[in-house]
Amino acid sequence: MRRAPRTARALARAERGFTLIELMVAVALSGLLISLIFGIQLRMTTAFRGQAQVAAIAEMAAAARELIAAEARQAGRGMPPNGLAVPAAVAPAGRVWAVQVDNGTDADVLILRRADTDPVRGTILNSTVTVTSAAGIVAGDLLMLVNNDPGNPDGCMARANSVVGQLIDFDIANGGAPINQVGMPHCANLAVSATVWVSKLLVTQFQLSAGDPANGILQVYFPKTSLGPASDLGIGFSNLQFAIRRFEAGDLVDADGDGDPIRDWYSGNNQEDPITLGNLTGRPIAIGVTVEGRNLTPIRQVFAEATPPLTVMADTDNNPVGDWGHACSGNPQFDPCGVDLLALPILTRPPRYRGDFIYRATSTVVVLRNTNGTDL
């Protein structure tokens, strides 16, 4: 039996295609799929940019750390191991060391001292010293005077008020206070008319600019010399932390709990006053350097909007990292102790911890070969 042929209307119905509703559903599903793909791509791009910034921050912090460490390795060159005598008006009173840290509730300041020239022989008399050559020494320079006794080295710090030929004058009448004093009593340990060695003293100070915390400007400064104002080294630094390890002969108190009482780390305010009642408590033999950097453009990460500022340490006063960013209760976001950064409203956080930024810190320990001898 033969099937009857289809009519034109039946053929049209069989070839009608998609309805409008079907097309709208297909477009909607395609849009959702495209949105999902774009969302994944956006997250991948954001994560890639974030990781690129993490790498850049880590490299920046490491470069700054090595720059500071390179200068720290030279600290104490040409200086007596127990530092230089200074007038009582100069802090810390009595003596300055090759390494000094100004510990603060914010970023620390590191001060390094060393000879900047080869020593020349001189003869000290009252407030003057006559040297074999004063080449390179000008009025205003800080000088280091060291005795000619290798078995018992000692020295003092003075400022050149005037340089005439081979005669360097420290007369207080010409200025120079508080480093210079009438009769230079802090240099009395260098016997009158005794032979001394004279060098220019270079003082290098690393700090964060106090006037622009948002940009985190790392600066190097040469205080109390004729070398000029602070120089900017870079931006994007959020913290500097320093610690000093001292050799304390005969000490019975193990301050840092490492089992060695005569070699202790000091990382809090206790590192600022190494001299108690005029007695030396130990010369510096090593320094801990911690540099923290951040990106300058806020970025919202896939997994987190902030990272812990610094490594958590149990003892804030005696460790090689520093006393900032340590937790009271084990939470690394407490910075300083007792203040949870992430729990604070953004506008009440410290300026450098406002917004969505990435933080990375790096630390190193520098052995002070010029001051520790064989005591490390």
Secondary structure, DSSP 8 states (H G I E B T S, - for coil): -------HHHHHHHT----HHHHHHHHHHHHHHHHHHHHHHHHHHHHHHHHHHHHHHHHHHHHHHHHHHHHHTTTTTTS-TT-EE--TTSSSTTEE-SEEEE--SSS-EEEEEEESS--EEEEEETTEEEES--TT--TT-EEEEEES-TTS--EEEEE-SEEETTEEE--GGGS-TTT--TT-GGGTTS-TT-EEEEEEEEEEEEEE-TT-TTTT-EEEE-TTSTT-S-EEEES-EEEEEEEEEEE-TT----TTSSS-TTEEEE-SGGGS--EETTEE--EEEEEEEEEEEE-SS----SS-S---SS---S-SSSSSS-SSS--SSS-TTBSSTT-BTTTS-GGGS-GGG-SS--EEEEEEEEE-HHHHTT--
